[in-house]
Amino acid sequence: MNKMLIAKAIPLVAAFLAGGAIVFWFFGSHGEGLKERLPGEDRAEGEAAEASGPVKWEGKLVKGSGTSANLNGVWPRFRGPNWDGISTEQTPLAKSWPASGPKALWKMDVGEGFAGVAIWKGRVFLLDYDREGKADALRCLSLADGQEIWRFMYPSKIKRNHGMSRTIPTVTDKYVISLGPKCQVLCVDTNTGEFRWELNLVREFDTEVPPWYAGQCPFVDGDRLILGTGDKALVVAVDCTTGKVIWKSPNPRRWKMTHSSIAPMEFKGQRMYVYCGSGGVAGVSATDGAILWDTRDWKISIANIPTPVPVGDGRVFLSGGYDAGSMLLQVKEAGGKFSVEPLFRLKAAVFGAVQQTPIFYQNHIFGVRPDGQLVCLGLDGKVVWASGAKNKFGSAPFMIAQGMIYVLNDNGTLTLAEATTTGYKPLARAQVLEGPDAWGPPALADGRLIVRDLNKMVCLDVAAH
């Protein structure tokens, strides 16, 4: 690989991603001399991500003084309740803000990174990193005031690698499941934080920890956890109650884990999971993990971060950074067998997505392309509108709620705009964080929007009053 290319192209993992998840990177010394680093300026001091964590499990539950808020809204995982980046919020939301912006209900320091949160009925769940304790910390906070209710910690010795945290837990009324930087899966009780089970993907499946650490966000389908592991298996299904593996997909080409998350999809009566591995993209059967189709037409050699986006009728929209642009795939079925073919491919200048997964809304694709502009794209591959050179958002995380887009730029300025196919129509703007690197995916429940930058997290009151 060309060294100049490597130096310029550093993956920005987002869960966020992104399924994360997806993903975002910061490097430098802590404290005095701290400064913002732009994507592409560095690697992790020449270090390849270390392999698995300790063979013997050493988790620890610590209780806090916080209490759950008396609220019922949920944003239970990466990309929200329906895994699509669109809120089902019932609380009416404000369509404008005062000059000072929406009220900050609470604000707190967090470990260096880009991990967003999940929200479940008055509680906030964050997979943080405790740098002093050299441990991942799954934290449960009060949505009312941010006070910690409990945290579950386990050893995870990692180095600063463009931030340390970058994935979002999945939460149900029974359990919380997280995926740590070094591919350690943890399941605990939602209410008490008590340990249920753990699964080390490196140990069990020979998973290779991705450069810049794991960015995939766990996807729970019913009582099954679905993860792209790479190496021994392309995708696995795990029983959320016991932690036992239900099925494993074959992986004949030995594709590696990427930063992309799983995308569920229904087509011709077949439920499947779409996953971007290191060498291509595949659809696997939700029943037994059999590979239904795959293609090497879509491959990003540096970092595959955004999650595939199903857009109906067997079509899957793929996007990425590093000049990958985007592609629309068509899945086909004949005689019970599936195949796939590209419908179109777009250059990055037309549409791509470095970190954040695009959103399918009103039969259009909304996303932030590599030049920082917010874009509305038709399913014919034509740009309907772009926000323009004066309205750029960097590596912006964003979401849609009640017909509005919340989009955060790198330095912590939050913009509210109409989610419409008729043009870019901003409604309000305010500085809500100081930055740098405000790349964590937002979460919304009960009229409260939670966003973060590299070191701070804030809960904003965005309800209509």
VODREN-848786 format. One record per residue (C-alpha): z, y, x; residue in one letter. Coordinates in nm, 3 decimals, always signed. Example, Ala and Ser with C-alpha at 12.3 -4.5 7.8 and 13.67 -1.06 7.14 Angstrom:
! VODREN-848786
      zz      yy      xx code
  +0.780  -0.450  +1.230    a
  +0.714  -0.106  +1.367    s
***
This chain:
! VODREN-848786
      zz      yy      xx code
  +0.000  +0.000  +0.000    m
  -0.090  +0.345  +0.130    n
  +0.220  +0.508  +0.283    k
  +0.127  +0.852  +0.159    m
  +0.103  +0.713  -0.194    l
  +0.445  +0.554  -0.164    i
  +0.599  +0.876  -0.042    a
  +0.458  +1.069  -0.333    k
  +0.519  +0.821  -0.605    a
  +0.878  +0.736  -0.674    i
  +0.948  +0.567  -1.004    p
  +1.154  +0.761  -1.254    l
  +1.323  +0.498  -1.457    v
  +1.412  +0.589  -1.785    a
  +1.530  +0.293  -2.045    a
  +1.462  +0.430  -2.106    f
  +1.428  +0.411  -2.145    l
  +1.288  +0.265  -2.189    a
  +1.398  -0.003  -2.231    g
  +1.506  +0.225  -2.046    g
  +1.519  +0.326  -2.060    a
  +1.434  +0.317  -1.990    i
  +1.474  +0.599  -1.519    v
  +1.495  +0.881  -1.319    f
  +1.586  +0.958  -0.973    w
  +1.806  +1.182  -0.761    f
  +1.903  +1.161  -0.394    f
  +2.122  +1.351  -0.151    g
  +2.483  +1.394  -0.044    s
  +2.754  +1.454  -0.302    h
  +2.947  +1.779  -0.302    g
  +2.856  +2.056  -0.060    e
  +2.487  +2.083  +0.002    g
  +2.396  +1.910  -0.326    l
  +2.053  +2.018  -0.442    k
  +1.791  +1.910  -0.687    e
  +1.532  +1.666  -0.559    r
  +1.194  +1.650  -0.718    l
  +1.041  +1.313  -0.801    p
  +0.853  +1.175  -0.503    g
  +1.060  +1.339  -0.231    e
  +1.255  +1.036  -0.123    d
  +1.341  +0.670  -0.144    r
  +1.684  +0.512  -0.123    a
  +1.725  +0.569  +0.249    e
  +1.480  +0.287  +0.320    g
  +1.702  +0.041  +0.137    e
  +1.572  -0.234  -0.086    a
  +1.799  -0.295  -0.385    a
  +2.064  -0.549  -0.296    e
  +2.061  -0.885  -0.469    a
  +2.311  -1.024  -0.714    s
  +2.669  -0.919  -0.775    g
  +2.972  -1.138  -0.704    p
  +2.948  -1.505  -0.800    v
  +3.302  -1.498  -0.941    k
  +3.342  -1.270  -1.241    w
  +3.607  -1.000  -1.191    e
  +3.594  -0.783  -1.502    g
  +3.881  -0.557  -1.608    k
  +3.956  -0.385  -1.940    l
  +4.135  -0.048  -1.929    v
  +4.263  +0.116  -2.249    k
  +4.246  +0.493  -2.303    g
  +4.409  +0.744  -2.537    s
  +4.102  +0.827  -2.748    g
  +4.057  +0.727  -3.111    t
  +3.747  +0.659  -3.315    s
  +3.612  +0.947  -3.524    a
  +3.599  +0.899  -3.902    n
  +3.218  +0.896  -3.909    l
  +2.962  +0.635  -4.014    n
  +2.633  +0.729  -3.846    g
  +2.468  +0.504  -3.589    v
  +2.222  +0.533  -3.301    w
  +2.292  +0.177  -3.187    p
  +2.060  +0.139  -2.887    r
  +1.773  +0.272  -2.681    f
  +1.517  +0.439  -2.912    r
  +1.755  +0.429  -3.209    g
  +1.809  +0.207  -3.513    p
  +1.447  +0.093  -3.545    n
  +1.363  +0.088  -3.172    w
  +1.103  +0.362  -3.229    d
  +1.262  +0.691  -3.116    g
  +1.290  +0.813  -3.477    i
  +1.626  +0.893  -3.635    s
  +1.734  +0.770  -3.978    t
  +1.992  +1.050  -3.989    e
  +2.118  +1.139  -4.338    q
  +2.312  +1.453  -4.243    t
  +2.087  +1.757  -4.299    p
  +1.987  +1.909  -3.964    l
  +1.951  +2.278  -3.875    a
  +1.598  +2.411  -3.831    k
  +1.709  +2.707  -3.622    s
  +1.993  +2.797  -3.388    w
  +2.170  +3.118  -3.291    p
  +2.075  +3.273  -2.956    a
  +2.365  +3.088  -2.795    s
  +2.226  +2.755  -2.914    g
  +2.395  +2.477  -3.111    p
  +2.772  +2.456  -3.074    k
  +2.900  +2.224  -2.801    a
  +3.167  +2.004  -2.960    l
  +3.267  +1.852  -2.627    w
  +3.138  +1.821  -2.273    k
  +3.236  +1.589  -1.991    m
  +3.160  +1.478  -1.637    d
  +2.982  +1.145  -1.600    v
  +2.883  +0.934  -1.304    g
  +2.563  +1.036  -1.131    e
  +2.267  +0.898  -1.319    g
  +2.049  +0.909  -1.626    f
  +2.195  +0.656  -1.870    a
  +2.185  +0.765  -2.234    g
  +2.435  +0.654  -2.497    v
  +2.454  +0.441  -2.809    a
  +2.658  +0.560  -3.110    i
  +2.831  +0.336  -3.361    w
  +3.047  +0.466  -3.648    k
  +3.248  +0.732  -3.469    g
  +3.225  +0.581  -3.121    r
  +3.000  +0.650  -2.822    v
  +2.904  +0.378  -2.571    f
  +2.792  +0.456  -2.217    l
  +2.722  +0.230  -1.920    l
  +2.850  +0.459  -1.644    d
  +2.905  +0.405  -1.274    y
  +3.245  +0.451  -1.108    d
  +3.150  +0.548  -0.756    r
  +3.503  +0.543  -0.615    e
  +3.579  +0.204  -0.768    g
  +3.234  +0.069  -0.679    k
  +3.201  -0.068  -1.030    a
  +2.986  -0.048  -1.339    d
  +3.193  +0.091  -1.626    a
  +3.103  +0.023  -1.989    l
  +3.285  +0.309  -2.163    r
  +3.378  +0.356  -2.529    c
  +3.440  +0.722  -2.621    l
  +3.539  +0.907  -2.936    s
  +3.249  +1.085  -3.104    l
  +3.502  +1.346  -3.218    a
  +3.613  +1.474  -2.877    d
  +3.472  +1.252  -2.602    g
  +3.811  +1.102  -2.515    q
  +3.794  +0.750  -2.375    e
  +3.909  +0.470  -2.605    i
  +3.851  +0.190  -2.354    w
  +3.640  +0.096  -2.056    r
  +3.539  -0.240  -1.915    f
  +3.471  -0.242  -1.541    m
  +3.327  -0.502  -1.306    y
  +3.238  -0.483  -0.934    p
  +2.886  -0.366  -0.854    s
  +2.835  -0.230  -0.507    k
  +2.530  -0.006  -0.514    i
  +2.404  +0.290  -0.315    k
  +2.283  +0.623  -0.440    r
  +1.930  +0.544  -0.534    n
  +1.799  +0.841  -0.737    h
  +2.112  +0.815  -0.950    g
  +2.319  +0.507  -1.025    m
  +2.318  +0.452  -1.401    s
  +2.004  +0.440  -1.615    r
  +2.029  +0.192  -1.902    t
  +2.158  +0.218  -2.260    i
  +2.382  -0.047  -2.422    p
  +2.307  -0.210  -2.757    t
  +2.595  -0.209  -3.006    v
  +2.658  -0.391  -3.336    t
  +2.972  -0.429  -3.545    d
  +3.052  -0.743  -3.341    k
  +2.964  -0.672  -2.979    y
  +2.832  -0.432  -2.718    v
  +2.580  -0.561  -2.463    i
  +2.481  -0.379  -2.145    s
  +2.251  -0.443  -1.850    l
  +2.376  -0.304  -1.519    g
  +2.181  -0.165  -1.222    p
  +2.186  -0.503  -1.045    k
  +2.089  -0.706  -1.352    c
  +2.439  -0.807  -1.461    q
  +2.459  -0.853  -1.839    v
  +2.794  -0.788  -2.007    l
  +2.901  -0.857  -2.366    c
  +3.232  -0.727  -2.502    v
  +3.394  -0.682  -2.843    d
  +3.287  -0.353  -3.005    t
  +3.631  -0.254  -3.128    n
  +3.864  -0.381  -2.859    t
  +3.645  -0.399  -2.549    g
  +3.766  -0.755  -2.490    e
  +3.539  -0.970  -2.270    f
  +3.305  -1.214  -2.446    r
  +3.059  -1.330  -2.179    w
  +2.852  -1.226  -1.878    e
  +2.516  -1.332  -1.741    l
  +2.387  -1.258  -1.394    n
  +2.007  -1.256  -1.413    l
  +1.964  -1.279  -1.037    v
  +2.183  -1.587  -1.020    r
  +2.042  -1.757  -1.332    e
  +1.671  -1.672  -1.317    f
  +1.609  -1.556  -0.960    d
  +1.537  -1.212  -1.106    t
  +1.444  -0.962  -0.838    e
  +1.636  -0.638  -0.889    v
  +1.364  -0.372  -0.927    p
  +1.336  -0.093  -0.670    p
  +1.561  +0.192  -0.783    w
  +1.765  -0.065  -0.979    y
  +1.724  -0.202  -1.331    a
  +1.604  +0.032  -1.603    g
  +1.547  -0.211  -1.889    q
  +1.758  -0.163  -2.203    c
  +1.882  -0.477  -2.381    p
  +1.707  -0.555  -2.711    f
  +1.907  -0.745  -2.974    v
  +1.709  -0.914  -3.252    d
  +1.951  -1.054  -3.509    g
  +2.200  -1.249  -3.299    d
  +1.963  -1.296  -3.006    r
  +1.942  -1.086  -2.692    l
  +1.585  -1.058  -2.563    i
  +1.526  -0.961  -2.199    l
  +1.236  -0.955  -1.960    g
  +1.372  -1.126  -1.648    t
  +1.069  -1.210  -1.436    g
  +1.053  -1.482  -1.167    d
  +1.178  -1.811  -1.319    k
  +1.101  -1.690  -1.672    a
  +0.901  -1.397  -1.802    l
  +1.124  -1.340  -2.108    v
  +1.446  -1.508  -2.222    v
  +1.639  -1.526  -2.548    a
  +2.018  -1.546  -2.529    v
  +2.269  -1.626  -2.804    d
  +2.472  -1.306  -2.846    c
  +2.778  -1.500  -2.962    t
  +2.801  -1.744  -2.673    t
  +2.582  -1.605  -2.395    g
  +2.388  -1.934  -2.382    k
  +2.015  -1.928  -2.316    v
  +1.815  -2.032  -2.625    i
  +1.467  -2.034  -2.473    w
  +1.278  -1.922  -2.164    k
  +0.916  -1.813  -2.148    s
  +0.699  -1.966  -1.878    p
  +0.593  -1.729  -1.602    n
  +0.304  -1.901  -1.422    p
  +0.202  -1.591  -1.228    r
  +0.564  -1.516  -1.126    r
  +0.555  -1.162  -1.253    w
  +0.862  -0.957  -1.158    k
  +1.096  -0.757  -1.378    m
  +0.991  -0.396  -1.437    t
  +1.178  -0.096  -1.577    h
  +1.007  -0.140  -1.915    s
  +1.196  -0.277  -2.216    s
  +1.094  -0.535  -2.476    i
  +0.887  -0.428  -2.781    a
  +0.907  -0.641  -3.098    p
  +0.588  -0.680  -3.301    m
  +0.458  -0.864  -3.610    e
  +0.095  -0.976  -3.635    f
  -0.076  -1.234  -3.856    k
  +0.258  -1.379  -3.963    g
  +0.375  -1.422  -3.602    q
  +0.673  -1.233  -3.466    r
  +0.636  -1.169  -3.096    m
  +0.787  -0.973  -2.809    y
  +0.560  -0.761  -2.592    v
  +0.668  -0.714  -2.232    y
  +0.514  -0.539  -1.932    c
  +0.577  -0.748  -1.622    g
  +0.482  -0.647  -1.272    s
  +0.135  -0.801  -1.297    g
  +0.036  -0.728  -1.655    g
  +0.149  -0.736  -2.016    v
  +0.215  -1.035  -2.241    a
  +0.313  -1.125  -2.595    g
  +0.556  -1.415  -2.634    v
  +0.659  -1.605  -2.944    s
  +0.992  -1.501  -3.097    a
  +1.039  -1.861  -3.206    t
  +1.028  -2.044  -2.874    d
  +0.912  -1.801  -2.603    g
  +0.565  -1.950  -2.570    a
  +0.313  -1.708  -2.424    i
  +0.074  -1.616  -2.706    l
  -0.147  -1.384  -2.500    w
  -0.148  -1.194  -2.176    d
  -0.370  -0.959  -1.980    t
  -0.386  -0.811  -1.633    r
  -0.590  -0.514  -1.755    d
  -0.267  -0.309  -1.760    w
  -0.077  -0.301  -1.434    k
  +0.118  -0.026  -1.257    i
  +0.183  -0.124  -0.898    s
  +0.461  +0.129  -0.830    i
  +0.677  +0.136  -1.145    a
  +0.611  +0.037  -1.503    n
  +0.865  +0.236  -1.703    i
  +0.769  +0.323  -2.065    p
  +0.808  +0.051  -2.328    t
  +0.498  -0.076  -2.514    p
  +0.450  +0.092  -2.854    v
  +0.309  -0.119  -3.140    p
  +0.101  +0.105  -3.369    v
  -0.001  -0.135  -3.645    g
  -0.284  -0.382  -3.710    d
  -0.215  -0.572  -3.390    g
  -0.260  -0.268  -3.167    r
  -0.029  -0.189  -2.877    v
  -0.020  +0.146  -2.697    f
  +0.068  +0.138  -2.327    l
  +0.136  +0.436  -2.101    s
  +0.265  +0.504  -1.753    g
  +0.286  +0.738  -1.457    g
  +0.134  +0.733  -1.109    y
  -0.219  +0.794  -1.241    d
  -0.197  +0.495  -1.477    a
  -0.276  +0.706  -1.784    g
  -0.269  +0.505  -2.107    s
  -0.441  +0.220  -2.289    m
  -0.468  +0.088  -2.643    l
  -0.481  -0.291  -2.671    l
  -0.601  -0.493  -2.968    q
  -0.440  -0.832  -3.031    v
  -0.667  -1.077  -3.214    k
  -0.607  -1.412  -3.383    e
  -0.850  -1.691  -3.461    a
  -0.764  -2.047  -3.556    g
  -0.399  -1.991  -3.473    g
  -0.477  -1.872  -3.119    k
  -0.427  -1.518  -2.994    f
  -0.625  -1.306  -2.753    s
  -0.624  -0.940  -2.651    v
  -0.877  -0.678  -2.544    e
  -0.860  -0.307  -2.453    p
  -0.988  -0.062  -2.715    l
  -0.977  +0.240  -2.483    f
  -0.821  +0.366  -2.163    r
  -0.732  +0.731  -2.093    l
  -0.690  +0.907  -1.762    k
  -0.349  +1.059  -1.686    a
  -0.484  +1.412  -1.738    a
  -0.560  +1.319  -2.099    v
  -0.245  +1.118  -2.171    f
  +0.011  +0.925  -1.969    g
  +0.390  +0.899  -1.963    a
  +0.587  +0.888  -1.639    v
  +0.933  +0.812  -1.779    q
  +0.982  +0.848  -2.151    q
  +0.832  +0.608  -2.405    t
  +0.595  +0.781  -2.651    p
  +0.675  +0.784  -3.023    i
  +0.443  +0.658  -3.298    f
  +0.484  +0.896  -3.593    y
  +0.256  +0.997  -3.881    q
  -0.011  +0.764  -3.747    n
  -0.022  +0.959  -3.418    h
  +0.128  +0.923  -3.071    i
  +0.369  +1.195  -2.953    f
  +0.467  +1.209  -2.587    g
  +0.511  +1.414  -2.273    v
  +0.226  +1.354  -2.030    r
  +0.251  +1.382  -1.650    p
  +0.169  +1.755  -1.644    d
  +0.481  +1.818  -1.855    g
  +0.306  +1.915  -2.177    q
  +0.413  +1.776  -2.512    l
  +0.106  +1.613  -2.666    v
  -0.002  +1.475  -3.003    c
  -0.264  +1.203  -2.958    l
  -0.479  +1.038  -3.224    g
  -0.528  +0.662  -3.231    l
  -0.890  +0.728  -3.143    d
  -0.776  +0.844  -2.798    g
  -0.842  +1.213  -2.866    k
  -0.582  +1.483  -2.804    v
  -0.499  +1.657  -3.132    v
  -0.286  +1.925  -2.967    w
  -0.095  +2.000  -2.646    a
  +0.194  +2.242  -2.605    s
  +0.009  +2.445  -2.340    g
  +0.069  +2.552  -1.982    a
  +0.350  +2.789  -2.088    k
  +0.540  +2.511  -2.264    n
  +0.606  +2.236  -2.011    k
  +0.902  +2.002  -2.018    f
  +0.893  +1.808  -1.691    g
  +1.008  +1.448  -1.735    s
  +1.139  +1.528  -2.079    a
  +1.343  +1.291  -2.293    p
  +1.274  +1.346  -2.662    f
  +1.326  +1.206  -3.011    m
  +1.217  +1.278  -3.371    i
  +1.451  +1.344  -3.663    a
  +1.380  +1.482  -4.011    q
  +1.033  +1.597  -3.916    g
  +1.147  +1.772  -3.598    m
  +1.118  +1.692  -3.228    i
  +1.416  +1.745  -2.997    y
  +1.287  +1.771  -2.640    v
  +1.492  +1.844  -2.328    l
  +1.344  +1.978  -2.006    n
  +1.455  +1.889  -1.653    d
  +1.696  +2.181  -1.627    n
  +1.875  +2.126  -1.957    g
  +1.687  +2.354  -2.196    t
  +1.667  +2.198  -2.541    l
  +1.366  +2.280  -2.759    t
  +1.333  +2.211  -3.130    l
  +0.976  +2.187  -3.263    a
  +0.801  +2.063  -3.573    e
  +0.683  +1.703  -3.553    a
  +0.344  +1.776  -3.700    t
  -0.016  +1.680  -3.634    t
  -0.136  +2.039  -3.692    t
  -0.019  +2.199  -3.367    g
  +0.272  +2.278  -3.139    y
  +0.521  +2.476  -3.347    k
  +0.853  +2.553  -3.174    p
  +1.150  +2.636  -3.396    l
  +1.437  +2.702  -3.153    a
  +1.531  +2.684  -2.787    r
  +1.861  +2.696  -2.596    a
  +2.008  +2.612  -2.257    q
  +2.259  +2.334  -2.328    v
  +2.304  +2.186  -1.978    l
  +2.279  +2.325  -1.626    e
  +2.069  +2.045  -1.481    g
  +1.932  +1.911  -1.260    p
  +1.744  +1.608  -1.385    d
  +1.829  +1.605  -1.756    a
  +1.643  +1.278  -1.807    w
  +1.873  +1.058  -2.013    g
  +1.735  +0.970  -2.359    p
  +1.913  +1.161  -2.641    p
  +2.114  +1.003  -2.922    a
  +2.181  +1.145  -3.272    l
  +2.429  +1.048  -3.543    a
  +2.632  +1.240  -3.804    d
  +2.462  +1.567  -3.710    g
  +2.575  +1.530  -3.349    r
  +2.321  +1.518  -3.067    l
  +2.430  +1.379  -2.729    i
  +2.228  +1.470  -2.420    v
  +2.297  +1.459  -2.047    r
  +2.180  +1.571  -1.705    d
  +2.256  +1.417  -1.367    l
  +2.634  +1.473  -1.381    n
  +2.727  +1.613  -1.725    k
  +2.707  +1.500  -2.086    m
  +2.739  +1.722  -2.394    v
  +2.775  +1.658  -2.767    c
  +2.604  +1.926  -2.976    l
  +2.649  +2.013  -3.344    d
  +2.291  +2.025  -3.476    v
  +2.380  +1.985  -3.844    a
  +2.278  +2.244  -4.102    a
  +2.578  +2.455  -4.207    h
***
